[in-house]
Amino acid sequence: MAYFFLRLQPPRPTFPHDGTREEMAAMKRHAEYWHRNALAGSAIIVGPVFEGEGALAIVEVEDQAAAQVLADGDPIIASGFDFRFDILPMPSIISRPPAVRNA
């Protein structure tokens, strides 16, 4: 398996602060898509970054082609609102152990 940093580039620097209703609806579908990928195990961490660059995801997949498939499958890409992903390989990661939860 390999790790990749996916950086979602918004259509303009002022997004999401000036997002239209349609753009925000597409962002809701985007969030649901990545939530499903997190539950499936391929997305390790996903979230918005309001200072400068749209959103990020760190994924664990077979290879760069699989990372591209994840990015291309994001509904925000198909929305026609000019979002795009940068896909950067991560040769290794350091991660904290999973949090222990008391039931």
C-alpha positions as CSV (number, residue, x, y, z in Angstrom):
1,M,0.0,0.0,0.0
2,A,1.0,3.6,-0.5
3,Y,0.1,7.0,1.0
4,F,-0.9,10.1,-0.9
5,F,-1.7,13.7,0.1
6,L,-4.6,15.0,-1.9
7,R,-5.0,18.7,-1.9
8,L,-8.3,20.0,-3.2
9,Q,-7.9,23.3,-5.0
10,P,-11.0,25.5,-4.9
11,P,-12.2,27.5,-7.9
12,R,-11.2,30.8,-6.3
13,P,-9.3,32.1,-3.3
14,T,-12.4,33.3,-1.5
15,F,-14.2,30.0,-1.5
16,P,-16.0,28.8,0.7
17,H,-16.7,32.2,2.2
18,D,-18.6,33.2,-0.9
19,G,-19.9,29.8,-2.0
20,T,-23.2,29.7,-3.9
21,R,-26.0,27.4,-2.8
22,E,-25.2,25.0,-5.6
23,E,-21.5,25.0,-4.7
24,M,-22.2,24.3,-1.0
25,A,-24.6,21.5,-2.0
26,A,-21.8,20.0,-4.1
27,M,-19.5,20.3,-1.1
28,K,-22.0,18.4,1.0
29,R,-21.8,15.5,-1.5
30,H,-18.0,15.9,-1.4
31,A,-18.0,15.5,2.4
32,E,-20.3,12.5,2.2
33,Y,-18.1,10.8,-0.4
34,W,-15.0,11.2,1.8
35,H,-16.9,10.0,4.8
36,R,-17.7,6.8,3.0
37,N,-14.0,6.5,2.0
38,A,-13.0,6.9,5.6
39,L,-15.4,4.2,6.7
40,A,-14.1,1.9,3.9
41,G,-10.5,2.5,5.2
42,S,-8.9,4.2,2.2
43,A,-9.1,7.8,3.6
44,I,-7.1,8.2,6.7
45,I,-7.9,11.9,7.4
46,V,-9.9,14.4,5.5
47,G,-10.8,18.0,6.2
48,P,-11.1,21.6,5.1
49,V,-8.2,24.0,5.2
50,F,-9.6,27.6,5.3
51,E,-6.2,29.3,5.2
52,G,-5.2,29.2,1.6
53,E,-6.0,25.8,0.1
54,G,-9.5,24.2,0.0
55,A,-9.3,20.8,1.7
56,L,-6.9,17.9,2.2
57,A,-7.1,14.1,2.3
58,I,-4.4,11.6,3.3
59,V,-5.2,8.3,1.7
60,E,-3.8,4.7,1.8
61,V,-4.3,3.0,-1.6
62,E,-2.5,0.6,-3.8
63,D,-0.7,3.2,-6.0
64,Q,-1.0,6.6,-7.6
65,A,-3.5,5.4,-10.1
66,A,-5.8,4.3,-7.3
67,A,-5.3,7.8,-5.6
68,Q,-6.3,9.4,-8.9
69,V,-9.5,7.2,-9.1
70,L,-10.4,8.4,-5.6
71,A,-9.9,12.0,-6.6
72,D,-11.7,11.6,-9.9
73,G,-14.7,10.0,-8.1
74,D,-15.2,13.0,-5.8
75,P,-18.6,14.6,-6.7
76,I,-17.0,18.0,-6.4
77,I,-14.8,17.2,-9.5
78,A,-17.8,16.3,-11.6
79,S,-19.8,19.3,-10.4
80,G,-18.4,21.6,-13.1
81,F,-17.3,24.3,-10.5
82,D,-13.6,24.1,-11.5
83,F,-12.3,22.3,-8.4
84,R,-9.2,20.1,-8.9
85,F,-6.9,17.9,-6.9
86,D,-3.2,17.9,-6.5
87,I,-2.0,14.4,-5.7
88,L,1.3,14.1,-3.9
89,P,3.0,10.8,-3.0
90,M,4.1,10.4,0.7
91,P,7.0,7.9,0.9
92,S,6.3,7.3,4.5
93,I,4.1,8.5,7.4
94,I,4.4,8.7,11.1
95,S,1.0,8.2,12.8
96,R,-0.1,8.1,16.4
97,P,-1.7,4.9,17.6
98,P,-5.5,4.7,17.5
99,A,-7.2,6.4,20.4
100,V,-8.5,4.0,23.1
101,R,-12.1,4.6,23.7
102,N,-13.9,3.6,26.9
103,A,-17.3,2.1,26.2
